[in-house]
Amino acid sequence: MKTKKMNRLLFIFLALAMTTVLSFSVWASDPQQGSSIMDPKEKAANVVAGEFLKELGAALTAEMKKGGPTEAITMCTGLAPKIANRLSRGNGWRVTRVGTRVRNPLLGMPDAWEQEVLKQFSTRAKDGERFTEMTYSEVVSEPGGQYFRFMKPIGIQPKCLLCHGTPQQIPEAIQDMLNKHYPHDAATGYKVGDLRGAVSIKYPIDGQGQ
Ligand code: HEC
């Protein structure tokens, strides 16, 4: 009788312990690794990054319809930073676009943290994750203070090849403009599905972050 009771107690204890361990590991699991739990800061950044990509995509399509790809280049040069600035909303957010290979070194060059995250995105893509579902965020300490940092990958679509594809895919008029405006252009030779870069968001979290 006594051993039966002990066994039952032991069973209950083990079951409780298992539940605790399981819920702890769910809680502790990295939200990037497939779980749908997203931190509110990451969620907010993801909305802004999504808006940025949607607006850029729509503007690109509209410009290419209206004036052809050479007009779209002018749009790309002026509009992307304009949209980025508007989304930065003057509240300390910095919204930018960075590239795995860069066309405009002044605006598109990833810093060390961004380079690491781009590498991580490539690895995750090789492991079968889709760019559209990937994000990464982290609170980083820098000499200037603590920052919330977020990135969302940008993949190459067919419509990008006109300006980021192989020399055979880039029309001469576009190549001429690229040579003129971007003498150090490295952002060509991409294929559909390649990682082109990422939207990158950064803001200080001491007091004014959202
Ligand atoms: C009509 C030409 C054109 C097309 C089409 C185009 N781009 Fe670009 N892209 C540019 C130019 C020009 C720049 C440099 C903009 C600047 O000066 O900041 C650029 C810059 C970028 C950058 C910033 C990093 C860097 O290299 O400076 C990313 C990321 C990017 N493009 C992604 C894309 C994606 C993704 C597509 C397709 C959805 C696309 N582009 C389609 C012309 C184009």
Boltz pocket constraint, residues with backbone or C-beta under 6 A from the ligand:
constraints:
  - pocket:
      binder: B
      contacts: [[A, 57], [A, 60], [A, 69], [A, 70], [A, 72], [A, 73], [A, 76], [A, 77], [A, 80], [A, 97], [A, 98], [A, 99], [A, 101], [A, 102], [A, 103], [A, 104], [A, 105], [A, 107], [A, 108], [A, 109], [A, 154], [A, 155], [A, 156], [A, 157], [A, 159], [A, 160], [A, 161], [A, 162], [A, 163], [A, 164], [A, 187], [A, 196], [A, 197], [A, 198]]
      max_distance: 6.0
